[in-house]
Amino acid sequence: MSERKVLNKYYPPDFDPSKIPKLKLPKDRQYVVRLMAPFNMRCKTCGEYIYKGKKFNARKETVQNESYLGLPIFRFYIKCTRCLAEITFKTDPENTDYAMEHGATRNFQAEKLLEEEEKRLQKEREDEELNNPMKVLENRTKDSKLEMEVLENLQELKDLNQRQANVDFESMLHQYKEFEEQQKQRELEEDEQEMKSMLEQAQSRRLLEDSDSGEDLPPARPKPLAKGKPTDILKQDSEPQAKKPKLESWERSVGKLSVKTQLSGLVTTKKKPISRPANGPGRQEAASEPGGREQHSLGPSTATMHSSNTGVFSLGLLGAYSDSDDSKSD
């Protein structure tokens, strides 16, 4: 165990390395190595997907009779994780990649195919230019035009970046805020104007309705209350309430009190009676009196009632009229 980590080992004086026998190993000898799948692939047997980076215990061997610039090419054998079918791929030092050989198909190979197509076109162009100088001139003019277009596009992008760099975003935001405030103020003013116009229309409509109803008089100002005793207010409130039912009952029974001219038609004159011979002397004398009126003994009250012109109430007229009816019935 002491010699496990020793670098300089002991060699006896009679040591001869040529006398050591050499092992004869086959050139296609396989080694077991641990590797990861270099690309995405799909098994042809069961259709299982094997993704890039999946680890395998693979067998490695050197491909015989194949090399690239003196570099050997190695082949790897792996098994499908589902059906245990054998899948082989080898190194491709020319393209710095791996090439699929057997047992599976490579996925997402479009980029690789595109690169191969570009290389093929480039090689064909080079072959044409070797034998045709006019083709070389034509290709150069095309390349110069393409380069000019690329430069113009690049300059446009630079100008655009400079414009964006010169823009002050803070000032733009400040202006936008001011614009919003002005717009809000304008909307508030418009709302106030609309409210004023609506109030004016309502007032004008109310005035028109009042004028149609005939109430054009200005409202009476409230009279100031005179200072006095607190009981005066109670007296003023109680007096009209006491008088009101008496007036209403009087108007229902008799009628409204008014001047003589309104009830003067109640007193009617007597028509001239037809003279009859069978009557007594008292009736003939009454008919022969001048004026053609029949005199009745109504008393002094009737004379004074007919002689008065103003200040006579309807109650006295009704009493006089009732007396005349009684005398007639007699």
C-alpha positions as CSV (number, residue, x, y, z in Angstrom):
1,M,0.0,0.0,0.0
2,S,2.9,2.3,0.5
3,E,3.7,2.3,-3.3
4,R,0.1,3.2,-4.4
5,K,0.8,6.9,-4.9
6,V,4.5,6.8,-5.6
7,L,5.6,8.3,-9.0
8,N,9.1,7.0,-9.1
9,K,9.2,3.3,-8.9
10,Y,12.1,1.0,-8.5
11,Y,13.6,-0.6,-11.6
12,P,16.2,-3.3,-11.1
13,P,19.6,-2.9,-12.9
14,D,19.0,-5.8,-15.2
15,F,15.6,-4.4,-16.4
16,D,15.0,-4.8,-20.2
17,P,11.6,-3.4,-21.5
18,S,12.1,-5.3,-24.8
19,K,11.8,-8.6,-23.0
20,I,8.2,-7.7,-21.9
21,P,5.7,-9.6,-24.1
22,K,3.2,-7.4,-26.0
23,L,-0.5,-8.1,-26.1
24,K,-2.0,-8.5,-29.6
25,L,-5.4,-6.8,-29.4
26,P,-7.8,-6.6,-32.4
27,K,-8.0,-3.2,-34.2
28,D,-11.8,-3.1,-34.0
29,R,-11.8,-3.7,-30.3
30,Q,-14.9,-2.2,-28.5
31,Y,-14.8,-0.3,-25.2
32,V,-17.8,0.4,-22.9
33,V,-18.1,4.1,-22.3
34,R,-20.7,6.4,-20.7
35,L,-22.1,9.1,-23.0
36,M,-25.1,11.3,-23.7
37,A,-27.3,11.4,-26.8
38,P,-25.8,14.1,-29.1
39,F,-29.1,15.0,-30.8
40,N,-32.8,14.3,-30.7
41,M,-33.8,11.0,-32.4
42,R,-36.7,8.7,-32.8
43,C,-36.5,4.9,-32.8
44,K,-37.6,3.2,-36.1
45,T,-38.7,0.1,-34.3
46,C,-41.1,1.4,-31.7
47,G,-41.3,5.1,-32.4
48,E,-39.9,6.1,-29.0
49,Y,-38.4,9.6,-28.8
50,I,-34.9,9.9,-27.4
51,Y,-34.0,13.4,-26.4
52,K,-30.7,15.2,-26.5
53,G,-28.7,14.7,-23.3
54,K,-30.1,11.3,-22.3
55,K,-27.3,9.2,-20.8
56,F,-26.4,5.7,-22.1
57,N,-23.9,3.0,-21.5
58,A,-22.6,2.7,-25.0
59,R,-20.0,0.6,-26.8
60,K,-17.3,2.5,-28.7
61,E,-15.2,1.3,-31.6
62,T,-12.9,2.8,-34.2
63,V,-14.2,2.8,-37.8
64,Q,-11.8,0.9,-40.1
65,N,-10.6,2.5,-43.4
66,E,-12.2,5.9,-42.5
67,S,-10.5,9.0,-41.3
68,Y,-10.6,12.8,-41.9
69,L,-7.2,14.6,-42.2
70,G,-5.6,11.8,-40.1
71,L,-8.3,12.0,-37.4
72,P,-10.0,8.6,-36.6
73,I,-13.8,8.3,-36.8
74,F,-15.5,6.5,-33.9
75,R,-18.8,4.5,-33.9
76,F,-21.2,4.2,-30.9
77,Y,-23.8,1.6,-30.2
78,I,-26.7,2.3,-27.9
79,K,-30.0,0.6,-27.2
80,C,-33.5,2.0,-27.2
81,T,-35.0,2.6,-23.8
82,R,-38.3,1.0,-24.7
83,C,-37.7,-1.8,-27.2
84,L,-33.9,-2.3,-26.6
85,A,-33.3,-2.1,-30.4
86,E,-29.8,-1.2,-31.4
87,I,-29.0,2.3,-32.6
88,T,-25.7,3.4,-34.1
89,F,-24.2,6.8,-34.9
90,K,-20.6,7.9,-35.6
91,T,-18.6,11.1,-35.4
92,D,-18.4,13.6,-38.2
93,P,-15.2,15.7,-37.7
94,E,-15.7,17.4,-41.1
95,N,-18.9,19.1,-39.9
96,T,-18.0,19.0,-36.2
97,D,-21.1,17.0,-35.6
98,Y,-22.5,13.4,-35.4
99,A,-24.0,11.4,-38.2
100,M,-26.9,8.9,-37.7
101,E,-26.2,5.5,-39.2
102,H,-28.8,2.9,-38.2
103,G,-31.8,2.2,-36.0
104,A,-33.3,5.7,-35.6
105,T,-34.0,9.0,-37.4
106,R,-32.7,12.4,-36.4
107,N,-35.2,15.1,-35.5
108,F,-34.9,18.9,-36.0
109,Q,-32.4,18.5,-38.8
110,A,-33.7,21.5,-40.9
111,E,-30.9,23.8,-39.7
112,K,-28.3,21.3,-40.7
113,L,-29.8,20.7,-44.1
114,L,-29.9,24.5,-44.7
115,E,-26.3,24.8,-43.9
116,E,-25.4,22.0,-46.2
117,E,-27.4,23.7,-49.0
118,E,-25.6,27.0,-48.5
119,K,-22.3,25.2,-48.6
120,R,-23.3,23.4,-51.9
121,L,-24.3,26.7,-53.5
122,Q,-21.1,28.4,-52.5
123,K,-19.1,25.6,-53.9
124,E,-21.0,25.7,-57.2
125,R,-20.4,29.5,-57.4
126,E,-16.7,29.1,-56.9
127,D,-16.6,26.5,-59.6
128,E,-18.4,28.8,-62.1
129,E,-16.1,31.7,-61.3
130,L,-13.0,29.7,-62.0
131,N,-13.9,29.2,-65.7
132,N,-16.0,32.3,-66.4
133,P,-14.6,35.8,-65.7
134,M,-17.8,37.6,-66.7
135,K,-19.6,35.6,-64.1
136,V,-17.1,36.9,-61.5
137,L,-17.9,40.5,-62.5
138,E,-21.7,39.9,-62.4
139,N,-21.4,38.3,-58.9
140,R,-19.3,41.2,-57.7
141,T,-21.9,43.8,-58.9
142,K,-24.6,41.9,-57.1
143,D,-22.6,41.7,-53.9
144,S,-21.9,45.5,-54.1
145,K,-25.6,46.3,-54.6
146,L,-26.5,44.0,-51.7
147,E,-23.9,45.6,-49.5
148,M,-25.2,49.1,-50.3
149,E,-28.8,48.1,-49.4
150,V,-27.5,46.6,-46.1
151,L,-25.6,49.9,-45.3
152,E,-28.7,52.0,-46.1
153,N,-30.9,49.9,-43.8
154,L,-28.3,50.1,-41.1
155,Q,-28.2,53.9,-41.4
156,E,-32.0,54.1,-41.2
157,L,-31.8,52.0,-38.0
158,K,-29.2,54.3,-36.6
159,D,-31.3,57.4,-37.4
160,L,-34.3,55.8,-35.8
161,N,-32.3,55.0,-32.6
162,Q,-31.1,58.6,-32.5
163,R,-34.6,59.9,-32.7
164,Q,-35.8,57.7,-29.9
165,A,-32.7,58.7,-27.9
166,N,-33.5,62.4,-28.3
167,V,-37.1,62.0,-27.1
168,D,-37.7,63.2,-23.5
169,F,-40.3,60.9,-22.1
170,E,-40.7,62.9,-18.9
171,S,-41.7,66.0,-20.8
172,M,-44.1,63.9,-22.9
173,L,-45.7,62.5,-19.8
174,H,-46.0,66.0,-18.3
175,Q,-47.6,67.4,-21.4
176,Y,-50.0,64.5,-21.4
177,K,-51.0,65.1,-17.8
178,E,-51.6,68.8,-18.5
179,F,-53.7,67.9,-21.5
180,E,-55.8,65.5,-19.3
181,E,-56.3,68.2,-16.7
182,Q,-57.4,70.8,-19.3
183,Q,-59.8,68.3,-20.7
184,K,-61.3,67.5,-17.3
185,Q,-61.7,71.3,-16.6
186,R,-63.4,71.8,-19.9
187,E,-65.8,69.0,-19.2
188,L,-66.6,70.5,-15.8
189,E,-67.3,73.9,-17.4
190,E,-69.6,72.3,-20.0
191,D,-71.5,70.4,-17.3
192,E,-72.0,73.7,-15.4
193,Q,-73.2,75.5,-18.5
194,E,-75.7,72.7,-19.2
195,M,-77.0,72.8,-15.6
196,K,-77.4,76.6,-15.8
197,S,-79.3,76.3,-19.1
198,M,-81.5,73.6,-17.7
199,L,-82.3,75.8,-14.7
200,E,-83.1,78.8,-16.9
201,Q,-85.4,76.7,-19.0
202,A,-87.2,75.4,-15.9
203,Q,-87.6,78.9,-14.5
204,S,-88.9,80.3,-17.8
205,R,-91.3,77.4,-18.1
206,R,-92.5,78.1,-14.5
207,L,-93.0,81.8,-15.3
208,L,-95.0,80.9,-18.4
209,E,-97.3,78.6,-16.4
210,D,-97.8,81.3,-13.7
211,S,-98.6,83.9,-16.4
212,D,-101.2,81.6,-18.0
213,S,-102.9,80.9,-14.6
214,G,-103.1,84.7,-14.0
215,E,-100.9,84.9,-11.0
216,D,-98.6,87.7,-12.1
217,L,-98.6,89.5,-8.8
218,P,-95.4,89.7,-7.0
219,P,-95.2,87.7,-3.8
220,A,-96.2,89.6,-0.7
221,R,-93.4,90.3,1.7
222,P,-93.9,88.9,5.1
223,K,-94.9,91.5,7.7
224,P,-92.6,91.8,10.7
225,L,-94.1,90.5,13.8
226,A,-94.9,93.2,16.3
227,K,-93.5,92.8,19.7
228,G,-96.1,92.3,22.4
229,K,-97.3,89.9,25.0
230,P,-97.0,86.2,24.3
231,T,-100.8,85.8,24.9
232,D,-101.6,88.2,22.0
233,I,-100.7,85.5,19.5
234,L,-103.1,83.1,21.2
235,K,-105.9,85.7,21.1
236,Q,-105.3,86.4,17.4
237,D,-105.3,82.7,16.6
238,S,-108.4,81.9,18.7
239,E,-110.7,84.8,17.5
240,P,-111.1,83.9,13.8
241,Q,-111.6,80.3,14.7
242,A,-114.5,81.2,17.0
243,K,-116.2,83.6,14.4
244,K,-115.8,81.3,11.4
245,P,-118.3,78.6,12.3
246,K,-121.0,81.3,13.2
247,L,-120.6,83.0,9.9
248,E,-120.8,79.7,8.0
249,S,-124.0,78.6,9.9
250,W,-125.6,82.1,9.2
251,E,-124.7,81.9,5.5
252,R,-126.2,78.4,5.2
253,S,-129.5,79.5,6.9
254,V,-130.0,83.0,5.6
255,G,-127.4,83.8,3.0
256,K,-124.6,86.3,2.7
257,L,-125.2,89.7,4.1
258,S,-125.2,92.4,1.4
259,V,-126.5,95.8,0.6
260,K,-130.1,96.6,-0.3
261,T,-129.4,96.8,-4.0
262,Q,-128.6,93.0,-4.2
263,L,-131.9,91.9,-2.5
264,S,-134.1,94.7,-3.7
265,G,-135.8,92.3,-6.2
266,L,-137.3,90.4,-3.3
267,V,-139.9,93.2,-2.6
268,T,-142.5,93.0,-5.3
269,T,-145.3,95.4,-6.1
270,K,-148.9,94.2,-6.0
271,K,-150.9,94.1,-9.2
272,K,-154.0,96.1,-9.7
273,P,-157.0,94.0,-8.6
274,I,-160.1,93.7,-10.9
275,S,-163.0,95.7,-9.6
276,R,-165.9,93.5,-8.6
277,P,-169.5,94.9,-7.9
278,A,-170.3,92.3,-5.3
279,N,-167.6,93.5,-3.0
280,G,-168.3,95.8,0.0
281,P,-167.7,99.5,0.1
282,G,-164.3,99.0,1.7
283,R,-162.9,97.3,-1.4
284,Q,-164.3,99.8,-3.9
285,E,-162.8,102.7,-1.9
286,A,-159.5,101.0,-1.9
287,A,-159.6,100.5,-5.7
288,S,-160.8,104.1,-6.4
289,E,-157.9,105.6,-4.6
290,P,-155.4,107.5,-6.8
291,G,-152.2,105.8,-7.9
292,G,-154.0,102.4,-8.4
293,R,-152.3,100.8,-5.5
294,E,-153.9,98.9,-2.7
295,Q,-153.1,100.3,0.6
296,H,-152.5,98.0,3.6
297,S,-151.9,98.8,7.2
298,L,-148.3,97.8,7.4
299,G,-147.4,100.3,10.1
300,P,-144.7,102.8,10.3
301,S,-141.9,100.3,9.7
302,T,-142.8,99.9,6.0
303,A,-142.8,103.6,5.4
304,T,-139.4,104.1,6.9
305,M,-138.0,101.0,5.0
306,H,-139.1,102.4,1.6
307,S,-137.9,105.8,2.4
308,S,-134.3,104.7,3.4
309,N,-131.8,104.5,0.6
310,T,-128.6,103.0,2.1
311,G,-127.5,101.2,5.2
312,V,-130.4,98.7,5.2
313,F,-129.6,95.1,5.8
314,S,-131.3,92.1,4.2
315,L,-132.7,91.0,7.6
316,G,-135.0,94.0,7.9
317,L,-136.2,93.6,4.3
318,L,-137.1,90.0,4.9
319,G,-139.0,91.0,8.1
320,A,-140.9,93.7,6.2
321,Y,-141.7,91.4,3.4
322,S,-143.0,88.7,5.8
323,D,-145.3,91.4,7.4
324,S,-146.8,92.4,4.0
325,D,-147.6,88.7,3.3
326,D,-149.4,88.4,6.6
327,S,-151.5,91.5,6.0
328,K,-152.4,90.2,2.6
329,S,-153.6,86.9,4.0
330,D,-155.8,88.8,6.5
